[in-house]
Amino acid sequence: MSRFTFFRNAWVILQKDFRLEFRTRYAINAIFLFALTTLIVVSFSIGGAGLTANISSSLLWIILFFSSMSGLSHIFIREEEQQTADTLRLVTDSNSVLLGKWLFNNLLLFGLEVLIIPLFIVFMNISALNIYILLAVLFFGSIGLASVATIVAAILAKASGRGALYAVLSFPISLTILVSSIHGTQLAFKNSPFSDCFTDLQVLFSFAVVIVTISFLLFEFIWRD
């Protein structure tokens, strides 16, 4: 298969998933409602009290992690439920499927952050902020989180009780992402210089590369099984 055909097939799958998602709105509703509800509950529980940067950054990534776990898994489960997985196996190669669905999960998670992050900053009354650190950490942390969510969803798509297993299996794999993302976000909330977050960004970038590489190496065996 040529490179052009590979990317064209991935683009077609990405478009298909967006059309289906905006028709059913399952993942969008699950992710955005979970995140918004959690954010409102947290903001009301603390009242007007200000939180430290350590606690605020931890709360932010807890919201992002569990919100993503509530919706991103549906990307492969939907194919099995609607019995369209066999059709995809026949019409395109496995890596095009993975790339299209990986892009979908990344865009969905970025869309969540565009809406939730400004609300979080306002509700948590965060004044000191290094926006460049925050954007860099969110970018690389979200890619890693979406990558883990995508490959774990593919593994569990045929398993019974997959909803309960999804967050349980995703958490230990995502632990490195969460630790580095929380620390990097702490630096952003403390308005630290950008050079202080280089180590966290290196960890996030390296982890994302490793997860994406392993996903493409293993996905054909998972998908064709």
ABEGO torsion letter per residue (X at the ends): XBAAAAAAAAAAAAAAAAAAAAAAGAAAAAAAAAAAAAAAAAAAAAEABBBBAAAAAAAAAAAAAAAAAAAAAAAAAAAAAAGAAAAAAAABBAAAAAAAAAAAAAAAAAAAAAAAAAAAAAAAGBABBBAAAAAAAAAAAAAAAAAAAAAAAAAAAABBGAAAAAAAAAAAAAAAAAAAAAAAAAAAAAGBBAAAAAAAAAAAAAAAAAAAAAAAAAAAAAAAX
